[in-house]
Amino acid sequence: MEFAGRHLIWLALWSGIAVFVYKYLNIKWVAIPLSSVAIIGTAVAFYIGFKNNQAYDRLWEARKIWGSIVNGSRAWGTNLRAYVGNQFRKEALSEPEINDIVKTLVYRHIAWLYELRSELLAPTSWEHINQSVQIAKLTRRRIQNHGIGLLEGEYDQSQLSRHLQAGEYVDLIKYTNIATQIIDRQSQQLKQLRAQDLIDDFRHVELQKILNDFFEQQGKAERIKKFPLPRQYGTASLLFLSIFIFLLPFGLVAEFDRLGAYGTWLAVPVITLIGWLFVMMELVGDYSENPFEGLPNDIPMLSLCRTIEIDLKEMIRDEDIPLPIKPKKGVLM
């Protein structure tokens, strides 16, 4: 109810005004044929349904992208442990040296995860936080009380410095797209490992394929983030809904008036309920368009990053293993 409960208030007021004008001011001409409102309502329902379908596709694609990142990350850790070694090298490195190389590659990947999440959370001009003053204010409150604000302090820029070597961190933060540069660093280190005969050509190609897949998943996520649902669909549905809500009381008031003296007032809760259902459909689609806003219904990227971090660090027997992210107020971020 906190998501859309306040809309019940103005819907009840609007339907009450319509009943008052019709019944007590005796202005009968405000009533319009119910069939006209029904046609408009049907058209609006189809339009909002189409918009919601596209919005859900964007949300579900975003979740599939992060699912692929989870799977690829596990493959990355497993393959590094299996592939990097002395089997192709005449002068063998010590086991701690091999482990340090694997750890560097794993830690750099963890840094990439958190950096990608951070870049996807950067607000765009069409997201709710940059819309009208009232919507922006409401969005900030939702983010703070039900979104990523619930986990304030769980993640900050220190995640990047913790998982990158000091000199590398200083060098990377000057770039515009740090996530892209991190994967490039991974690729360059694989090239060095091949030159040092710590991996052969086949293993080099296989590891590079995983990095290429990370690039692909990053690009897909950036496409969703940086290209909104076309605005003609995003804004027209709200306009059509407003017209329907405006006309709805005048289409139903005469029908309820036939029920008797008190029957007319029964129109108020019925109109309010019908209007609220349409408003809810619009809001569900509207808040599903952009799955990387930091709102409670977004993709739980922090939880996924933490899950991957735990899995990878346990693979390399690392001691710095954090706790999983737990839901707060029923929200998993």
N, C-alpha and C positions, 0 to 999 in steps of 0.2 A: 504493500500500500504506500510505502514511502516513495517508491519510484514514480507513481502516478496518482496517488490518492488526492493530492491537492486539486486535480482536475475535476473531481466530483463536485467541488464547491462552486466553481464558476458555471459548470454545466447545470447544476441545480438552480442557481440564480437565473441563468438565461431561460431555462424552461419555465420557471416560476413567473418571470416577467411576461413571457408569451401567454401563459394562462391568464394572468391578471389583465392584460390588455384585451384578450378575447372575451373573458367572462365578466369582468367587473367594469371595464370601460366600454364594453359592448361594441367593440370595433370588430365586427364579424368578417370584414373583407380581408383581414390579415390571414385568414385561413386559406390554404392553397390545396389543390387536389393531392391526395396521398400518393396517387400513382406517379406524379411528377417527382416527388421526393424519393419514392422507391426506385425509380429509374436512375436518379443521381446516385443514390446509395449503392446500387448494384455496380455502377461504373466505378465509383470510388473504391469499393471493396476489391474489384478486379485489379485496379491500379495499385493499391496498397499491397495486395497479394503479390503482384509481380515484383514490386520494389523489395518486399521482404524476402522473396525467393532469391533475388540477386544479392541482397545484404547477407543472407545466410551462407550463400556460396562463398562470399569473401571471407566470412568468419571461419567456415569449415576449411577452406583452402589454407588459411593462416595456420590452423591447428595441424593440418597435414604437413605443412612445411616444417613446423617445429618437431613433429614426429619424425620426419626424415632426418632432421639435425640430430635428434637423440640417437637414432639408429646408426647414423654415420659416425657420430662421436665415439660410440662404443666400438665400432669397427676400427676407427683410427687408433684407439688405445690398444686394442688387441693386436692389430697388425704391427704396430711399432714394437711391441714386446716380442713378437714372434720373428720379425724381419731384421731388426737392427742387431748386428752381432759380428763376431770375428770369423765366421765361416768362410768369408771370401778374402780375408786379410792375412798377409804373411806375418806381420808383426802384430800380435794380438794386444788389444787394449784390456785393461783390468775390468773386472765386473762392475766396480763402482763407477768407472768412467763410462761404460756402456749405459748404466742406469741413469747417470747424470744427463746423457744425451737424450734418452727417452723422456726423462722428467722435464727437460727443457721444452721438448716438443708438446708434451701433454699440457704443461702449464701454459704455454703460449696459446694452445687451443682453448683452454678455459678462459683466458683473457679475451679471446675472440668472442666467445659466447656472451660474456657480460657486456662487452663493448657493442655487439650487435643489438642486444636488448636495449642498451642505453640510446643508441641511435634511432631505434624504432619508436622509442617513447618520446622523442623530440616532437613537440606540437607542430602541426601544419595549420595553414590559414583557414582551412575549411572544417577543422575539428571543433567540437563543441566549446572548448576552452577559449577559442578565438572568435566566437560568434557574438551575438548581442550581449550587452552588459549583464542582463538578468540570467541568460543561459550560461554565460561564462562563470558568473558567481555561483550558480547552482552546480556547475560541473566541478569547480574547485572544491566545493563542499563534499561532493560525492567522491572525488578522488581522495580527499583527506580522510573521510570517515568510512568509506567503503571500498576504496581502491588501493593504489600503491602507497597512499599515505599511512595505511595500517601497518606497513612494514618499513616505515621510515627508519633508517639506520641499518637495515639489513643489507643494503647495497649502496655503495657510493664509488667514487673514482678510485678509491684505494684498492678495489678488486683488480683494477688494471695494473697498478704498481706492484701489487702482491704477487702477481703471476707472471710478470715480465722482469727480465734482468734490468738493473738500474739504468745502464746506458741505452738499452733498447727502448725503455719506457720514455726517456727524455727525447729520443729521436722520433718516436712514433706519434707523440701527442701534437706535433706540429702539423700533421696531415689533416686534410678535410675529412676523409673517410678512413678512419683508423682500422676498422674491421677489415677492409680490403687490403690494407698494407700488412696486417698481421698474417693473413693467409699467404701473401707474397713472401713474407719472411719464412714461413714454413716451407714454401716451395724452394727457396734459395738454400735452406739448410738441407733439404733432401738432396739437392744438387751436390752439396759439399760431402754428404755421406756417401754418395755414389763415387765421387772422386777419391774418397778415402777407402773405398772398397768395404764399407760397412754394410752396404746393401748392393745387390746386383741389379742388372737392368730390369728384370722382371719385377722385382720388389719395388724398385724406384717407380716404375709405371703404375703399379697397383696403388701405391701410396699417393701418387699424384692424382689418380682418378678420384680418390676420396676427397682431396683438396678441391678438385674441380667441381665435385658435387656440392661441397660447402659453398663455393662461389654461386652455383646455380640456385641453391636454396636461399642464399642471401639476396640474390637478385629478385627472386620471386616475392620475398617478404618486402623488399624495397618497392616493388611494383605496387603492391597493395597499399603500402604506406603513402607513396607519393602520387598515386593516381586515384582520386576519389570515385565513388559511384557518380556517374554523370549528373551534374547539377540539375538538368532538366527533370530527372527522375527524383532527385533528392528534395527539390523545392516544390515541384508541381503537385506532388501528392499532398503536401501540407496545405496548399492553396485550395485544392479540390475538397479536402477534408473540412476546411473552414467554411466553405460554401454549403456543404452538406449539413454541418452542425448548425449553421445559421438558419437554414430552412426547415430542419427537422421538427422543431416544436410547432411550427405553423402548419405542417402537414398532418400532425397527429392530434392537435388540440380539438378540432371539430369531431374527430372520431370518438374521443373520450367524452366529449360533451353529451353525446347520445346516451351515455350510461346514467345520466341523472345529475342532480345538483352537485353532489360530491365526486361524481365520476370524473369531472374535468380535472380536479386536482390529482387524480391518480396518474395523469399524464406526466406530472413532474418526476416521480421516481423512475417511470418507464423510459422517458426521454433521456433522463440522466444516465441510466444504465446503458442504453443503446449508444449514446454519444461517447460514454467512457470506453466501451468496447472498441469503437473505431479509433479513439485516441490512443488506446493501448496498442492496437495493431500498428499504428503509425510510429509510436515511440520505440517499440521493439525493433522495427526495421531501422529506424533512425540511429539507434545506439548499437546496431550490429554492423553498420557499414564500415566502421573504422576499428578493427580489432586490436590496435596498438595504442590506445589512448590512456591506459592506466586506470580504466574504470572497472567496476566489479565483474562485468560480463566479458572482459577481454581475455585474450589468451594468457594463461598463467606462466609467463616467460621466466619469472624469477624462480618459480618452483622447478621448472624444467631445467634451467641452468644449474640449479643446486643439485638436482638429481644426477645430471651428467657429471658434475664436479665430483660428487661422492663416488660414482661408479669408476671414474678414471683414476682418482686418487687411491681407491682400494685396489685397483689393478696393479698399480706400481708400488703398492705397500707403503704409501705415504702416511705420515703421522698427523698431518694437518688436515683432518677430515671434519668438515662442518656438519651440523645437524640438518636434517631435511626441513624445508619450509612447511609450516603447518597452517591450516586455515585459521583466520581470525574473523570473528563475527560471521562465520559461515562462508567466507570468501577466501579462495586460494588464488594468490597472485604469482 
